[in-house]
Amino acid sequence: MTMMEPVRPFASAGHGANSHIGIVLSHGFTGSPRSLQDWAEFLAARGYAVRLPLLPGHGTTWQELARTPWRRWYDAVEQAYDELARERTVVFAAGLSMGGALALRLAAHRPVAGVVAVNPGLTFANPAARFAGVLRYLVRSTPAIANDIRKPGMDEQAYARTPTAAVHQLGRLFADTAAALPRVSAPALVFRSAVDHVVPQSSTALLRHRIGSKDIEIVELGNSYHVATLDNDAELIFTRSAEFIATVAGRKRANVRA
């Protein structure tokens, strides 16, 4: 059994005028914090307190992921939020792909200030994924869904195989999150790649239709594939998300003073 190159979570305590603002970042299914490392460092450099956990079952072997229920992925994100919320005035949730679903679910169950989701997953591109609950007993794994990146030379450090049992768990997460979307009232900023070979456009359509928030903006990325945080539009994602966080946090502070 081949082990992956070690991948680690990222944490920054925050500093300066933005240290009262916390941000939880979540990577995607079969992926690792590497996919969001540059984004996390960008936000940390601006003084935000940042947590980017390594989700359970990730960063080791796909066999371990196959044994990991989806609630453990969510619990890791929720724990990061609770740690930040104890010391920060406001906390935002952000994520890529499955991490976007985790951020949205967190917003449905915790008073997050805002949500930033990059190509969030809520539906499957492959119809066969809906039958993963049965297929997991017949086919243990399928080829990787990793590194859907237009920019050459980039690597998100994801698994070389996708465990079918974990796809079944992912489907359960998607269903649970979709049902909770009407409870999401926080402002949302969503980035969507025009070409995405992993998550279908139906995910964004479902999000737009079901989310409870009246404040949602969808930004199209024209020069990136699925892992856009490592792709040609990464700088746009970083700067726009920082502006969004500053604006929403400023609005909340003004409301408190009023």
C-alpha positions as CSV (number, residue, x, y, z in Angstrom):
1,M,0.0,0.0,0.0
2,T,1.6,3.3,-1.1
3,M,1.4,6.2,1.2
4,M,0.8,9.7,0.0
5,E,3.3,12.5,0.5
6,P,2.5,14.0,3.9
7,V,0.0,16.8,3.8
8,R,-0.7,19.1,6.7
9,P,-3.4,21.4,7.9
10,F,-2.9,25.2,8.0
11,A,-3.6,27.6,10.9
12,S,-2.9,31.3,11.4
13,A,-3.7,33.2,14.6
14,G,-4.4,36.4,12.8
15,H,-2.9,39.9,13.4
16,G,-3.7,43.6,13.2
17,A,-7.0,45.1,12.4
18,N,-8.5,41.9,10.9
19,S,-7.5,39.6,13.8
20,H,-11.1,39.6,15.1
21,I,-12.3,37.9,11.9
22,G,-12.0,34.1,11.5
23,I,-12.2,32.0,8.4
24,V,-12.7,28.2,8.1
25,L,-11.5,26.7,4.8
26,S,-12.3,23.2,3.7
27,H,-10.7,21.2,0.9
28,G,-12.5,18.8,-1.4
29,F,-13.3,15.1,-1.7
30,T,-10.2,12.9,-2.0
31,G,-8.1,16.1,-1.9
32,S,-5.9,17.8,0.6
33,P,-5.2,21.2,2.2
34,R,-2.7,21.8,-0.7
35,S,-5.6,22.8,-2.9
36,L,-6.4,25.8,-0.6
37,Q,-2.9,26.4,0.9
38,D,-2.3,29.5,-1.3
39,W,-5.7,30.9,-0.5
40,A,-5.2,30.3,3.2
41,E,-1.9,32.1,3.1
42,F,-3.3,35.0,1.2
43,L,-6.0,35.5,3.8
44,A,-3.6,35.0,6.7
45,A,-1.2,37.6,5.2
46,R,-4.1,40.1,5.5
47,G,-4.4,39.5,9.2
48,Y,-7.4,37.1,9.3
49,A,-7.4,34.1,11.7
50,V,-7.5,31.1,9.4
51,R,-8.1,27.4,9.9
52,L,-7.7,24.9,7.1
53,P,-8.1,21.4,8.6
54,L,-7.0,18.1,7.0
55,L,-10.4,16.3,6.8
56,P,-10.6,12.8,8.3
57,G,-9.8,10.0,5.8
58,H,-7.8,12.4,3.6
59,G,-4.0,12.8,3.3
60,T,-3.3,9.1,4.0
61,T,-4.7,6.3,1.8
62,W,-8.0,6.0,-0.2
63,Q,-8.6,2.8,1.8
64,E,-8.9,4.9,5.0
65,L,-11.2,7.3,3.3
66,A,-13.4,4.3,2.3
67,R,-13.9,3.7,6.1
68,T,-14.7,7.3,7.0
69,P,-18.3,8.5,7.4
70,W,-19.2,11.9,6.1
71,R,-20.1,13.3,9.5
72,R,-16.5,13.0,10.5
73,W,-15.6,15.4,7.6
74,Y,-18.2,17.8,8.8
75,D,-17.2,17.5,12.4
76,A,-13.7,18.6,11.6
77,V,-15.0,21.8,9.9
78,E,-17.4,22.4,12.8
79,Q,-14.6,22.0,15.3
80,A,-12.5,24.5,13.5
81,Y,-15.4,26.9,13.5
82,D,-16.0,26.5,17.2
83,E,-12.4,27.1,18.0
84,L,-12.4,30.4,16.1
85,A,-15.8,31.5,17.4
86,R,-14.6,31.3,20.9
87,E,-12.1,34.1,20.3
88,R,-13.3,35.9,17.1
89,T,-16.1,38.4,16.6
90,V,-17.2,36.9,13.3
91,V,-16.4,33.7,11.5
92,F,-16.7,33.0,7.8
93,A,-16.9,29.5,6.1
94,A,-15.3,28.8,2.7
95,G,-14.5,25.7,0.7
96,L,-13.8,24.1,-2.6
97,S,-16.0,21.4,-4.2
98,M,-17.1,19.1,-1.3
99,G,-15.6,21.7,0.9
100,G,-18.1,24.2,-0.4
101,A,-20.9,21.8,0.6
102,L,-19.4,21.5,4.1
103,A,-19.2,25.3,4.3
104,L,-22.8,25.6,3.3
105,R,-23.9,23.0,5.8
106,L,-22.0,24.8,8.5
107,A,-23.8,28.0,7.6
108,A,-27.1,26.2,8.1
109,H,-26.2,25.1,11.6
110,R,-23.9,27.8,12.9
111,P,-24.2,31.6,12.8
112,V,-21.5,32.1,10.2
113,A,-21.0,35.7,8.9
114,G,-20.8,34.7,5.3
115,V,-20.0,31.8,2.9
116,V,-17.5,31.6,0.0
117,A,-17.8,28.5,-2.2
118,V,-15.6,27.6,-5.2
119,N,-17.3,25.1,-7.5
120,P,-19.4,23.7,-4.6
121,G,-20.6,20.1,-5.0
122,L,-24.2,19.3,-4.4
123,T,-25.0,16.9,-7.3
124,F,-23.0,14.3,-9.3
125,A,-21.8,14.5,-12.9
126,N,-21.8,10.7,-13.2
127,P,-25.3,9.1,-12.8
128,A,-23.7,5.9,-11.6
129,A,-22.6,7.7,-8.4
130,R,-26.2,7.5,-7.2
131,F,-25.8,3.8,-7.0
132,A,-22.6,3.9,-5.0
133,G,-24.3,2.3,-2.0
134,V,-24.7,-0.9,-4.0
135,L,-21.6,-0.6,-6.2
136,R,-19.3,-0.3,-3.1
137,Y,-19.8,-4.1,-2.6
138,L,-18.8,-4.8,-6.2
139,V,-16.2,-2.2,-7.1
140,R,-13.9,-0.9,-4.3
141,S,-12.5,2.1,-6.2
142,T,-12.5,3.9,-9.5
143,P,-9.9,6.1,-11.2
144,A,-9.1,9.5,-9.6
145,I,-11.1,12.6,-10.0
146,A,-8.1,14.7,-9.0
147,N,-6.2,17.6,-10.7
148,D,-8.9,18.9,-12.9
149,I,-6.7,22.0,-13.4
150,R,-6.2,23.9,-16.6
151,K,-2.9,25.5,-15.5
152,P,0.1,23.2,-16.3
153,G,2.2,21.8,-13.5
154,M,-0.2,22.1,-10.6
155,D,-1.0,19.2,-8.2
156,E,-3.6,19.3,-5.5
157,Q,-2.1,16.2,-3.8
158,A,-5.2,14.1,-4.0
159,Y,-5.7,10.3,-4.1
160,A,-4.9,8.3,-7.2
161,R,-8.1,6.2,-6.6
162,T,-11.6,7.2,-5.6
163,P,-13.2,4.8,-3.0
164,T,-16.7,3.8,-4.0
165,A,-17.8,3.6,-0.4
166,A,-16.7,7.2,0.2
167,V,-18.7,8.3,-2.9
168,H,-21.8,6.8,-1.1
169,Q,-21.0,8.9,1.9
170,L,-20.5,12.0,-0.3
171,G,-24.0,11.5,-1.7
172,R,-25.4,11.4,1.8
173,L,-23.6,14.7,2.5
174,F,-24.9,16.3,-0.6
175,A,-28.5,15.2,0.2
176,D,-28.2,16.5,3.8
177,T,-26.7,19.8,2.7
178,A,-29.3,20.4,-0.1
179,A,-32.1,19.8,2.4
180,A,-30.5,22.4,4.8
181,L,-29.9,25.1,2.2
182,P,-33.1,27.1,3.1
183,R,-31.7,27.6,6.5
184,V,-28.6,29.4,5.1
185,S,-29.3,33.1,5.6
186,A,-25.7,34.4,5.5
187,P,-24.4,36.3,2.4
188,A,-22.8,33.9,-0.1
189,L,-20.2,34.4,-2.8
190,V,-20.0,31.5,-5.2
191,F,-17.3,31.0,-7.9
192,R,-18.2,28.8,-10.8
193,S,-15.9,27.6,-13.5
194,A,-17.3,27.7,-17.0
195,V,-15.6,24.4,-17.7
196,D,-15.7,21.9,-14.8
197,H,-15.1,18.2,-15.4
198,V,-16.0,17.2,-11.9
199,V,-19.0,19.1,-10.6
200,P,-21.9,19.7,-12.9
201,Q,-23.7,23.0,-13.4
202,S,-26.8,21.5,-11.7
203,S,-25.0,22.0,-8.4
204,T,-24.9,25.7,-8.8
205,A,-28.5,25.7,-10.1
206,L,-29.6,23.8,-7.0
207,L,-27.8,26.1,-4.7
208,R,-29.3,29.2,-6.3
209,H,-32.8,27.7,-6.1
210,R,-32.7,26.4,-2.6
211,I,-30.5,28.7,-0.5
212,G,-32.3,30.9,2.0
213,S,-30.0,33.9,1.7
214,K,-31.2,36.9,-0.3
215,D,-27.6,38.0,-0.8
216,I,-25.9,35.6,-3.2
217,E,-23.5,36.5,-6.0
218,I,-22.2,34.0,-8.5
219,V,-18.9,34.8,-10.3
220,E,-18.0,32.9,-13.5
221,L,-14.4,31.8,-13.9
222,G,-13.5,31.7,-17.6
223,N,-9.9,30.4,-17.4
224,S,-10.0,27.6,-14.8
225,Y,-11.3,24.1,-14.4
226,H,-12.6,22.5,-11.2
227,V,-9.7,23.1,-8.8
228,A,-9.8,26.8,-9.5
229,T,-7.9,27.8,-6.4
230,L,-4.8,26.3,-8.0
231,D,-5.7,27.5,-11.5
232,N,-5.5,30.6,-13.7
233,D,-8.3,32.4,-11.9
234,A,-6.9,31.9,-8.4
235,E,-5.9,35.5,-7.9
236,L,-9.4,36.6,-8.7
237,I,-10.8,34.2,-6.2
238,F,-8.4,35.4,-3.5
239,T,-8.9,39.1,-4.0
240,R,-12.7,38.9,-4.5
241,S,-13.2,36.7,-1.4
242,A,-11.1,39.0,0.7
243,E,-13.1,42.0,-0.4
244,F,-16.4,40.1,0.3
245,I,-15.2,39.2,3.8
246,A,-14.1,42.7,4.6
247,T,-17.4,44.2,3.3
248,V,-19.6,41.7,5.2
249,A,-17.6,42.0,8.4
250,G,-17.6,45.8,8.2
251,R,-21.4,45.7,7.7
252,K,-21.8,43.5,10.8
253,R,-19.6,45.8,12.9
254,A,-21.6,48.9,11.8
255,N,-24.8,47.1,12.8
256,V,-23.5,46.3,16.2
257,R,-22.4,49.9,16.8
258,A,-25.8,51.2,15.6
